[in-house]
Amino acid sequence: MAVGASHTTVPREPGDPSGQPDRGGGGRWRPPSPVTACALLLALLPLALLAAAAWLGRQVRPSADEWCFLPVVRDQGIGGLVGKFYVTDNGRVGNGLLVGLYARFPVAGHQWYAALSALLVLAVLWALVVLLLRRARQSPPRGLPLLVAATATAVFLLATPNTYKTLYWPAGSVSHTVAPVLACSAALPALAARTRRARAAALAVVAVAGVFTGTLSEETSVVALVLLGGLLLLGRRLVTDRAWPFLRTWALTGAAGVAVGTAVLVTSPGSRHRRERFGAGTASVLSPDSLLASARGFARIAETVLTTWQYGGVVAAGLLLGLLVRPARTGTAVLRPCRPLPLACAGLLAVLVSGYLCTVITYPVFGPRVVTAARTWNDYLLLYVLVLAGLGALTGRALRRRAARPWTVVAGATAAALCAASAVALAPPLHRLGQDMRVRAGQWDRQDASLRAAAARGAEVAPYTPTPVAGMLEPFRDDGRRPWPARCVAEYYRLDAVTRSTRVP
């Protein structure tokens, strides 16, 4: 994307009602304004980071649970995997469907997953920012919503303690990274709806999305119910009287959908089997010891997140947005003029409540490891990132109204520098992870060829060497004491068994 040059076409934001880009006299394209040019230049940093992360996805190879998913999809199709999830594994039929979609293309599905999921997150957040601004009747400089969305996406996917399990491990990402993004996307039709037919379609979408979310991820369902409950409690203060009936109906419909989906999951044979396997019954989840241990675990998680300074880049992007937006000349506002402090407190409370409840329901399964199972944090970390952007925007709005111009200029320059620094700081860990992934991909490919050759020769047993990356589970870990998922590896290569080896072919 060329920026700052003459004859440059500036892309429209998603849903921008303006027609063609501005034209100068004589039919020539007008160059972007300095603010737009700076916003686009800043956005290039997180966008380049996301492009590099997507490119590294070609080094991803199956591991952990995926060894067990691939043979089922190959032999029984996606429906077979959905049935296995419902009857045996965990009851997450929505999860089984998404896993089956990428497992249908074994190695290629894993390689393309990171690029497609990162693009999905960016598109949803970009559209969300644009539509919220439009509903608040605010007009930002072009490029600024993209900067906010790109920064939020990069931080959400790459600032986590284990980027591999957040972005590159499809089985974990489907449950805890993509799930909250899909739930968030259900709000887009409601924000865009202007006619009665569009509002009816938005209600249908949120109902279906609620049911699907309930069968996809228990943690995302908890976050969705907390947010929908908050909208029902505070919605009258957020939207105009004319918009409140629709918002109330929309929130109730979404909550009902989530409840139905959750009921399907919880009553499934697979969910009952999983609870029995981990001793995660209702009594265990709500016992005083479990609740207290969950509180301690969530406090340690919060400490880790709050000391990850790269999240400040999202606040900075939001601050730039608050400083630079102006009231739009057209359109009807649906959101009420906000009181910043109550709104900020409500957002932070939603993060704390949903984060703690997610920790409560995961603690019986993970135990103390809930503090290190960073992928399970993502269900509420997306909300955290959005709240940070909102806090930045409210701060920028307050500065614009009350501070002298020199101070707003300094604040804007500082925010721009923090945005850039946040993106740059995420690059070295990604580079190191990419190197580890390349090594693992080479080892995996050599071993894959060796095992396929052994199966072609008619061998029934073949050696397997663990090739772990980023803490992923492999057969024969812990010096061979834990064989899982060796049986699944054997099924994948159509062998009777694989034995432990210490040398990669």
C-alpha positions as CSV (number, residue, x, y, z in Angstrom):
1,M,0.0,0.0,0.0
2,A,1.6,3.3,-1.1
3,V,1.1,6.1,1.4
4,G,1.9,9.7,1.2
5,A,2.5,9.9,-2.5
6,S,0.5,11.8,-5.0
7,H,-2.1,10.0,-7.1
8,T,-2.6,7.6,-4.1
9,T,-6.0,5.9,-3.6
10,V,-6.8,5.6,0.0
11,P,-8.9,2.5,0.8
12,R,-12.3,3.1,2.2
13,E,-13.1,1.7,5.6
14,P,-15.5,-1.2,5.8
15,G,-19.1,0.1,5.3
16,D,-17.9,3.7,4.6
17,P,-21.0,5.3,3.1
18,S,-19.0,7.7,1.1
19,G,-18.8,6.8,-2.6
20,Q,-15.5,7.1,-4.4
21,P,-12.4,8.4,-2.8
22,D,-12.1,12.2,-2.8
23,R,-11.1,13.7,-6.1
24,G,-9.2,16.9,-6.5
25,G,-9.7,19.5,-9.2
26,G,-9.5,18.2,-12.8
27,G,-10.4,14.7,-11.8
28,R,-7.0,14.0,-10.1
29,W,-6.8,12.0,-6.9
30,R,-6.2,14.1,-3.9
31,P,-3.3,12.9,-1.7
32,P,-4.3,11.8,1.8
33,S,-4.2,14.3,4.6
34,P,-1.1,14.2,6.9
35,V,-3.2,12.6,9.6
36,T,-4.4,9.9,7.3
37,A,-0.9,9.3,6.0
38,C,0.5,9.0,9.5
39,A,-2.3,6.6,10.6
40,L,-1.7,4.4,7.6
41,L,2.0,4.4,8.1
42,L,1.5,3.4,11.8
43,A,-1.0,0.7,10.7
44,L,1.7,-0.8,8.4
45,L,3.7,-1.9,11.5
46,P,1.1,-4.2,13.0
47,L,-0.1,-5.2,9.5
48,A,3.4,-6.2,8.6
49,L,3.7,-8.2,11.8
50,L,0.5,-10.0,11.1
51,A,1.6,-10.7,7.5
52,A,4.8,-12.2,8.8
53,A,2.9,-14.3,11.4
54,A,0.7,-15.6,8.6
55,W,3.7,-16.4,6.4
56,L,5.2,-18.4,9.3
57,G,2.0,-20.5,9.3
58,R,3.4,-22.6,6.5
59,Q,5.8,-24.1,9.0
60,V,2.9,-25.5,11.1
61,R,2.5,-29.3,11.3
62,P,0.0,-31.5,13.2
63,S,0.6,-32.2,16.9
64,A,-1.1,-33.1,20.2
65,D,-4.9,-33.7,19.8
66,E,-4.7,-33.2,16.0
67,W,-3.0,-36.6,15.6
68,C,-6.3,-38.0,16.9
69,F,-8.6,-35.8,14.8
70,L,-7.0,-36.4,11.4
71,P,-7.6,-40.2,11.2
72,V,-11.3,-39.7,12.2
73,V,-11.9,-37.0,9.5
74,R,-10.0,-39.1,6.9
75,D,-12.0,-42.2,7.6
76,Q,-15.4,-40.9,8.7
77,G,-15.5,-37.4,7.4
78,I,-16.4,-34.2,9.3
79,G,-19.7,-35.7,10.5
80,G,-17.7,-38.5,12.2
81,L,-15.6,-36.1,14.1
82,V,-18.7,-34.1,15.2
83,G,-20.3,-37.3,16.4
84,K,-17.1,-38.3,18.3
85,F,-17.0,-34.9,20.0
86,Y,-20.7,-35.2,21.0
87,V,-20.6,-38.8,22.2
88,T,-17.1,-39.3,23.5
89,D,-14.8,-36.3,23.8
90,N,-16.4,-33.1,25.2
91,G,-19.8,-32.4,23.6
92,R,-18.6,-29.4,21.6
93,V,-20.3,-30.1,18.3
94,G,-19.6,-26.6,17.0
95,N,-16.0,-27.1,17.9
96,G,-16.0,-30.5,16.1
97,L,-17.4,-28.8,13.0
98,L,-14.6,-26.1,12.8
99,V,-11.9,-28.7,13.6
100,G,-13.2,-30.9,10.8
101,L,-13.1,-28.1,8.3
102,Y,-9.4,-27.6,8.6
103,A,-8.6,-31.3,9.3
104,R,-10.3,-32.1,6.0
105,F,-7.1,-30.8,4.4
106,P,-4.5,-32.4,6.8
107,V,-1.2,-30.5,6.6
108,A,-2.4,-27.8,4.3
109,G,-5.3,-27.0,6.6
110,H,-2.8,-26.5,9.5
111,Q,-0.6,-24.3,7.3
112,W,-3.4,-22.0,6.1
113,Y,-5.1,-21.7,9.5
114,A,-3.0,-18.9,11.0
115,A,-3.4,-16.7,7.9
116,L,-7.2,-17.2,7.7
117,S,-7.8,-16.8,11.4
118,A,-5.7,-13.6,11.7
119,L,-7.5,-12.2,8.7
120,L,-10.9,-13.0,10.4
121,V,-9.9,-11.3,13.6
122,L,-8.7,-8.2,11.7
123,A,-11.8,-7.9,9.6
124,V,-14.2,-8.3,12.5
125,L,-12.4,-5.8,14.7
126,W,-12.1,-3.3,11.8
127,A,-15.7,-3.5,11.0
128,L,-16.6,-3.3,14.7
129,V,-14.7,0.0,15.2
130,V,-16.2,1.5,12.0
131,L,-19.7,0.6,12.9
132,L,-19.4,1.8,16.5
133,L,-18.1,5.1,15.4
134,R,-20.9,5.4,12.9
135,R,-23.6,4.6,15.5
136,A,-22.0,7.2,17.8
137,R,-22.2,9.7,14.9
138,Q,-18.4,10.2,14.9
139,S,-16.2,10.7,11.9
140,P,-12.6,9.6,12.2
141,P,-9.7,10.4,9.7
142,R,-9.4,7.6,7.2
143,G,-7.0,4.9,8.2
144,L,-7.5,5.4,12.0
145,P,-10.0,2.6,12.4
146,L,-7.6,0.3,10.6
147,L,-4.8,1.3,12.9
148,V,-6.9,0.6,16.0
149,A,-8.1,-2.8,14.6
150,A,-4.6,-3.9,13.4
151,T,-3.0,-2.9,16.7
152,A,-5.7,-4.8,18.7
153,T,-5.4,-7.8,16.4
154,A,-1.6,-8.0,16.7
155,V,-1.6,-7.6,20.4
156,F,-4.4,-10.1,21.0
157,L,-2.7,-12.8,18.9
158,L,1.0,-12.1,19.6
159,A,1.3,-10.6,23.1
160,T,0.2,-13.8,24.7
161,P,2.8,-16.0,26.7
162,N,2.3,-18.8,24.1
163,T,1.7,-17.4,20.6
164,Y,1.9,-20.9,19.1
165,K,-1.1,-22.2,21.0
166,T,-3.0,-18.9,20.5
167,L,-2.5,-18.6,16.7
168,Y,-0.8,-21.6,15.2
169,W,-2.4,-24.6,17.0
170,P,-5.7,-24.9,15.3
171,A,-7.3,-27.2,17.9
172,G,-6.6,-24.7,20.7
173,S,-7.3,-21.6,18.6
174,V,-10.7,-22.8,17.5
175,S,-11.8,-23.1,21.1
176,H,-10.3,-20.0,22.6
177,T,-9.1,-17.6,20.0
178,V,-11.6,-17.8,17.1
179,A,-14.6,-18.5,19.4
180,P,-14.7,-15.1,21.0
181,V,-14.1,-13.4,17.6
182,L,-17.1,-15.3,16.1
183,A,-19.2,-14.3,19.0
184,C,-18.1,-10.7,18.6
185,S,-19.0,-10.8,14.9
186,A,-22.7,-11.4,15.8
187,A,-22.9,-7.8,16.9
188,L,-22.0,-6.5,13.4
189,P,-25.4,-7.0,11.8
190,A,-27.1,-5.4,14.8
191,L,-24.8,-2.3,14.5
192,A,-25.4,-2.1,10.8
193,A,-29.1,-2.6,10.8
194,R,-31.2,0.4,9.8
195,T,-34.5,-1.2,8.5
196,R,-37.0,-3.5,10.0
197,R,-35.9,-6.3,7.8
198,A,-32.2,-5.8,8.7
199,R,-33.1,-5.8,12.4
200,A,-35.0,-9.1,11.9
201,A,-31.9,-10.6,10.2
202,A,-29.7,-9.3,13.0
203,L,-31.9,-11.1,15.6
204,A,-31.7,-14.3,13.5
205,V,-27.9,-14.0,13.3
206,V,-27.5,-13.5,17.1
207,A,-29.8,-16.5,17.8
208,V,-27.8,-18.8,15.6
209,A,-24.5,-17.4,16.8
210,G,-25.6,-17.9,20.4
211,V,-26.5,-21.5,19.9
212,F,-23.2,-22.1,18.0
213,T,-21.1,-20.4,20.6
214,G,-22.8,-22.5,23.3
215,T,-21.6,-25.7,21.5
216,L,-18.2,-24.2,20.7
217,S,-16.6,-22.9,23.9
218,E,-17.9,-22.9,27.5
219,E,-15.6,-20.0,28.3
220,T,-16.7,-17.8,25.4
221,S,-20.3,-18.6,26.4
222,V,-19.6,-17.3,29.9
223,V,-18.1,-14.0,28.5
224,A,-21.1,-13.6,26.1
225,L,-23.6,-14.1,28.9
226,V,-21.8,-11.6,31.1
227,L,-21.8,-9.0,28.3
228,L,-25.4,-9.6,27.3
229,G,-26.5,-9.4,31.0
230,G,-24.6,-6.1,31.3
231,L,-26.3,-4.7,28.2
232,L,-29.7,-5.6,29.7
233,L,-28.8,-3.8,32.9
234,L,-27.1,-0.7,31.4
235,G,-28.5,-0.6,27.9
236,R,-30.9,2.3,28.6
237,R,-27.9,4.5,29.5
238,L,-26.0,3.5,26.4
239,V,-28.5,3.9,23.6
240,T,-31.3,6.2,22.8
241,D,-34.9,5.5,23.8
242,R,-35.7,4.6,20.2
243,A,-33.0,2.0,20.0
244,W,-33.5,0.5,23.4
245,P,-36.4,-2.0,22.5
246,F,-34.3,-3.5,19.7
247,L,-31.1,-3.7,21.9
248,R,-33.1,-5.4,24.7
249,T,-34.7,-7.9,22.3
250,W,-31.3,-8.6,20.7
251,A,-29.6,-9.2,24.0
252,L,-32.3,-11.5,25.2
253,T,-32.3,-13.4,21.9
254,G,-28.5,-13.8,22.1
255,A,-28.6,-15.0,25.7
256,A,-31.4,-17.5,24.9
257,G,-29.3,-18.8,22.0
258,V,-26.2,-19.2,24.2
259,A,-28.3,-21.0,26.9
260,V,-29.7,-23.4,24.3
261,G,-26.3,-24.2,22.9
262,T,-24.8,-24.6,26.4
263,A,-27.6,-27.0,27.3
264,V,-26.9,-29.1,24.2
265,L,-23.2,-29.3,25.3
266,V,-23.7,-29.9,29.0
267,T,-26.2,-32.7,28.5
268,S,-24.2,-34.5,25.9
269,P,-22.6,-37.9,26.6
270,G,-19.2,-36.4,25.7
271,S,-19.5,-33.6,28.2
272,R,-20.6,-36.0,31.0
273,H,-17.7,-38.3,30.1
274,R,-15.2,-35.4,30.3
275,R,-16.5,-34.2,33.6
276,E,-16.2,-37.7,35.1
277,R,-12.7,-38.0,33.7
278,F,-11.5,-34.8,35.3
279,G,-13.8,-34.8,38.3
280,A,-15.3,-31.5,37.2
281,G,-18.8,-31.9,38.4
282,T,-20.9,-29.0,39.7
283,A,-19.9,-29.7,43.3
284,S,-16.3,-29.6,42.4
285,V,-16.6,-26.3,40.5
286,L,-18.5,-24.5,43.2
287,S,-16.6,-25.9,46.2
288,P,-15.1,-23.2,48.4
289,D,-11.6,-24.6,47.9
290,S,-12.0,-24.5,44.1
291,L,-13.5,-20.9,44.1
292,L,-10.6,-19.7,46.3
293,A,-8.0,-21.4,44.2
294,S,-9.6,-20.0,41.1
295,A,-9.4,-16.5,42.6
296,R,-5.7,-16.9,43.3
297,G,-5.1,-18.3,39.8
298,F,-6.9,-15.4,38.2
299,A,-4.9,-12.9,40.3
300,R,-1.7,-14.4,38.9
301,I,-3.1,-14.3,35.4
302,A,-4.1,-10.7,35.8
303,E,-0.6,-9.9,37.1
304,T,0.9,-11.5,34.0
305,V,-1.4,-9.6,31.6
306,L,-1.1,-6.2,33.4
307,T,2.7,-6.4,33.3
308,T,2.7,-7.1,29.6
309,W,3.4,-3.6,28.4
310,Q,2.6,-4.3,24.8
311,Y,-1.1,-4.0,25.6
312,G,-0.4,-0.3,26.0
313,G,-0.2,-0.1,22.3
314,V,-4.0,-0.7,22.1
315,V,-4.6,2.0,24.6
316,A,-2.5,4.3,22.6
317,A,-4.3,3.5,19.4
318,G,-7.6,4.2,21.1
319,L,-6.3,7.5,22.5
320,L,-5.4,8.6,18.9
321,L,-8.9,7.7,17.9
322,G,-10.4,9.8,20.7
323,L,-8.2,12.7,19.9
324,L,-8.9,12.8,16.2
325,V,-12.5,11.9,15.7
326,R,-15.1,14.6,15.1
327,P,-18.9,14.7,15.1
328,A,-20.2,13.5,11.7
329,R,-22.2,15.9,9.6
330,T,-24.8,13.2,8.6
331,G,-26.5,10.3,10.3
332,T,-28.5,9.7,13.4
333,A,-26.7,8.8,16.6
334,V,-27.9,5.7,18.4
335,L,-25.4,5.7,21.2
336,R,-26.0,8.3,23.9
337,P,-23.3,10.8,24.9
338,C,-21.4,8.8,27.4
339,R,-20.2,9.6,30.9
340,P,-16.6,8.2,30.7
341,L,-16.0,7.1,34.2
342,P,-19.1,4.9,34.6
343,L,-18.6,3.4,31.2
344,A,-14.9,2.7,31.9
345,C,-15.8,1.1,35.2
346,A,-18.5,-1.1,33.6
347,G,-16.0,-2.3,31.0
348,L,-13.3,-3.2,33.5
349,L,-15.9,-4.9,35.7
350,A,-17.1,-7.0,32.8
351,V,-13.5,-8.1,32.2
352,L,-12.9,-9.0,35.8
353,V,-16.2,-10.9,36.2
354,S,-15.9,-12.9,33.0
355,G,-12.2,-13.6,33.6
356,Y,-12.8,-14.9,37.1
357,L,-15.8,-17.0,36.0
358,C,-13.8,-18.5,33.1
359,T,-11.1,-19.4,35.6
360,V,-13.7,-21.0,37.9
361,I,-15.0,-23.4,35.2
362,T,-11.5,-24.3,33.9
363,Y,-9.8,-24.8,37.2
364,P,-11.3,-28.3,37.9
365,V,-9.8,-29.5,34.6
366,F,-6.4,-27.7,34.6
367,G,-5.9,-27.3,38.3
368,P,-2.9,-25.0,39.2
369,R,-1.9,-25.2,35.5
370,V,-4.7,-22.8,34.7
371,V,-2.1,-20.1,35.4
372,T,0.1,-21.3,32.6
373,A,-2.6,-22.5,30.1
374,A,-2.5,-19.2,28.4
375,R,-4.7,-20.2,25.5
376,T,-7.7,-20.4,27.9
377,W,-7.3,-16.7,28.7
378,N,-8.1,-15.6,25.2
379,D,-11.8,-16.0,25.7
380,Y,-11.8,-12.9,27.9
381,L,-8.6,-11.3,26.7
382,L,-10.4,-10.2,23.5
383,L,-12.8,-8.3,25.7
384,Y,-9.9,-6.9,27.6
385,V,-8.3,-5.6,24.4
386,L,-11.5,-4.0,23.3
387,V,-12.0,-2.4,26.7
388,L,-8.4,-1.0,26.5
389,A,-9.1,0.5,23.1
390,G,-12.3,2.0,24.6
391,L,-10.4,3.4,27.6
392,G,-7.9,5.0,25.3
393,A,-10.7,6.5,23.2
394,L,-12.4,8.0,26.3
395,T,-9.1,9.4,27.5
396,G,-8.4,11.0,24.1
397,R,-11.9,12.4,24.0
398,A,-11.4,14.0,27.4
399,L,-8.0,15.5,26.4
400,R,-9.4,16.9,23.2
401,R,-12.2,18.7,25.1
402,R,-10.3,19.9,28.2
403,A,-6.5,20.1,27.4
404,A,-4.7,22.9,25.6
405,R,-3.7,22.1,22.0
406,P,0.1,21.8,22.8
407,W,-0.8,19.1,25.3
408,T,-3.0,17.2,22.9
409,V,-0.2,17.3,20.3
410,V,2.2,15.8,22.8
411,A,-0.3,13.2,23.8
412,G,-0.9,12.2,20.2
413,A,2.8,12.0,19.4
414,T,3.4,9.9,22.6
415,A,0.5,7.6,21.7
416,A,1.9,7.2,18.1
417,A,5.3,6.3,19.5
418,L,3.8,3.8,21.9
419,C,1.8,2.2,19.1
420,A,4.9,1.8,17.0
421,A,7.0,0.5,20.0
422,S,4.3,-2.1,20.9
423,A,4.4,-3.5,17.3
424,V,8.1,-3.5,17.1
425,A,8.5,-5.2,20.5
426,L,6.3,-8.1,19.3
427,A,8.6,-8.9,16.4
428,P,11.6,-10.6,18.1
429,P,9.6,-13.2,20.0
430,L,7.7,-14.0,16.8
431,H,11.0,-14.3,14.9
432,R,12.3,-16.8,17.6
433,L,9.2,-18.8,17.4
434,G,9.4,-18.9,13.6
435,Q,12.9,-20.3,13.9
436,D,11.7,-23.1,16.2
437,M,8.8,-23.8,13.9
438,R,11.1,-24.1,10.9
439,V,13.3,-26.6,12.8
440,R,10.3,-28.6,13.8
441,A,8.8,-28.6,10.3
442,G,12.0,-30.0,8.8
443,Q,12.1,-32.8,11.4
444,W,8.4,-33.5,11.0
445,D,8.6,-33.7,7.2
446,R,11.6,-36.2,7.4
447,Q,9.8,-38.3,9.9
448,D,6.6,-38.2,8.0
449,A,8.3,-39.5,4.8
450,S,10.0,-42.2,6.9
451,L,6.8,-43.4,8.5
452,R,4.9,-43.3,5.2
453,A,7.6,-45.4,3.6
454,A,7.5,-47.9,6.4
455,A,3.8,-48.3,6.0
456,A,4.1,-48.7,2.3
457,R,6.6,-51.5,2.9
458,G,4.0,-53.3,5.0
459,A,5.6,-52.6,8.3
460,E,3.3,-52.9,11.3
461,V,5.5,-51.0,13.8
462,A,7.8,-48.1,13.2
463,P,9.9,-45.8,15.4
464,Y,8.7,-42.2,16.3
465,T,10.8,-39.4,17.7
466,P,9.0,-36.6,19.6
467,T,9.3,-33.2,17.8
468,P,7.8,-30.7,20.3
469,V,7.5,-27.0,19.8
470,A,6.3,-24.3,22.2
471,G,5.2,-26.8,24.8
472,M,3.0,-28.8,22.5
473,L,2.3,-32.4,23.5
474,E,4.0,-35.2,21.6
475,P,4.1,-39.0,21.9
476,F,6.7,-40.4,24.4
477,R,7.3,-37.1,26.2
478,D,8.9,-37.1,29.7
479,D,11.5,-39.6,28.6
480,G,8.9,-42.0,27.2
481,R,6.7,-42.2,30.3
482,R,3.7,-40.6,28.6
483,P,2.9,-42.4,25.3
484,W,-0.2,-40.3,24.4
485,P,-1.0,-39.7,21.5
486,A,1.2,-42.5,20.1
487,R,-1.9,-44.7,19.2
488,C,-3.3,-41.8,17.2
489,V,0.0,-41.4,15.3
490,A,-0.1,-45.0,14.4
491,E,-3.7,-44.7,13.1
492,Y,-2.7,-41.7,11.0
493,Y,0.0,-43.7,9.3
494,R,-2.0,-46.9,9.2
495,L,0.4,-48.7,11.5
496,D,-0.4,-51.0,14.4
497,A,1.9,-49.1,16.7
498,V,4.8,-46.7,16.9
499,T,7.7,-47.1,19.3
500,R,9.9,-44.4,21.0
501,S,13.0,-43.3,19.1
502,T,15.5,-40.7,20.0
503,R,16.8,-39.9,16.5
504,V,14.9,-38.1,13.8
505,P,15.3,-39.9,10.5
